[in-house]
């Protein structure tokens, strides 16, 4: 399985090792447990195109959080649209949205945006 570093855009292949993090050359530590959970989910999903669409949207939201392109309101709107699309495509797997995407977005927002939000 290939994955992209949301920080620099470098494409990697998911390593076989049991390590928790993968060090990207840019210095970003990529959570391999999260990626492995995606891999398990993919095996269960009938429509790969829908999953790819969800994943691309989540990656776009993550990149815009990191780059500072989103205001808090724009971020919440994009997140809600992604949630609705997930519910439309995979209503039986909505618990995964909270487990995977919600936690990722929260972590990124706290890491990259909290300082700028407090200054405003």
C-alpha positions in Angstrom: 0.0 0.0 0.0 1.3 3.4 -0.9 0.8 6.5 1.3 1.7 10.1 1.1 3.3 12.3 3.8 0.8 15.0 4.4 3.6 17.4 5.4 5.9 17.2 2.3 3.9 15.1 -0.2 6.5 12.4 -0.5 5.0 9.0 -1.5 6.1 5.9 0.4 5.3 2.2 0.5 3.8 0.9 3.8 6.7 -1.0 5.4 6.2 -4.5 6.7 7.9 -3.8 10.1 5.8 -3.6 13.3 7.1 -0.1 14.2 4.6 2.4 15.3 6.0 5.4 13.3 7.7 5.8 9.9 10.2 8.6 9.7 9.7 10.6 6.5 12.9 12.3 5.1 11.2 15.6 5.8 11.2 14.8 9.5 7.5 14.0 9.9 6.7 10.9 11.9 3.9 9.0 10.1 1.6 6.9 12.3 1.8 3.4 10.8 -0.9 1.9 13.0 -3.3 4.4 11.4 -2.2 3.3 7.9 -2.4 -0.4 8.8 -6.0 0.2 10.0 -6.7 1.8 6.6 -5.3 -1.3 4.9 -7.6 -3.6 6.9 -10.6 -1.5 6.1 -9.8 -1.5 2.3 -10.0 -5.3 2.3 -13.6 -5.0 3.5 -14.8 -2.3 1.2 -16.5 -3.2 -2.0 -16.1 0.0 -3.9 -12.5 1.1 -4.0 -13.3 4.3 -5.9 -15.5 5.6 -3.1 -12.9 4.8 -0.5 -10.2 6.6 -2.6 -12.5 9.6 -2.9 -12.9 9.7 0.9 -9.2 9.3 1.4 -8.3 12.0 -1.1 -10.7 14.4 0.6 -9.3 13.6 4.0 -5.7 14.2 2.7 -6.8 17.5 1.2 -8.3 18.6 4.5 -5.1 17.5 6.4 -2.9 19.4 3.9 -5.0 22.6 4.2 -4.9 22.4 8.0 -1.1 22.1 7.9 -0.6 24.9 5.3 -3.0 27.3 7.1 -5.4 27.6 4.2 -8.4 26.8 6.4 -10.1 29.1 8.8 -11.8 27.3 11.7 -15.2 27.7 9.9 -13.9 26.5 6.6 -12.3 23.5 8.3 -15.6 22.6 10.1 -17.6 22.9 6.8 -15.1 20.6 4.9 -15.1 18.1 7.8 -18.9 18.0 7.8 -19.0 17.4 4.1 -16.5 14.6 4.4 -18.6 13.1 7.3 -21.7 13.3 5.1 -20.0 11.6 2.2 -18.7 8.8 4.5 -22.2 8.3 5.8 -23.6 8.1 2.3 -21.0 5.6 1.0 -20.3 3.6 4.2 -23.1 4.1 6.8 -22.1 0.9 8.6 -18.6 2.1 9.1 -19.2 5.6 10.6 -17.4 4.7 13.8 -14.2 4.6 11.7 -14.7 8.3 10.7 -14.5 9.3 14.3 -11.7 6.9 15.1 -9.5 7.7 12.1 -10.4 11.1 10.5 -11.7 13.0 13.5 -8.7 12.1 15.6 -6.3 12.9 12.8 -7.9 16.3 12.1 -7.9 17.2 15.8 -4.3 16.3 16.2 -3.3 18.3 13.1 -5.3 21.3 14.2 -3.8 21.3 17.7 -0.3 20.8 16.3 -0.4 23.4 13.4 -3.1 25.8 14.2 -3.7 26.3 17.9 -0.9 28.9 18.2 -2.3 31.0 15.3 -5.9 30.6 16.6 -4.8 31.9 20.1 -3.2 35.0 18.6 -6.3 36.0 16.7 
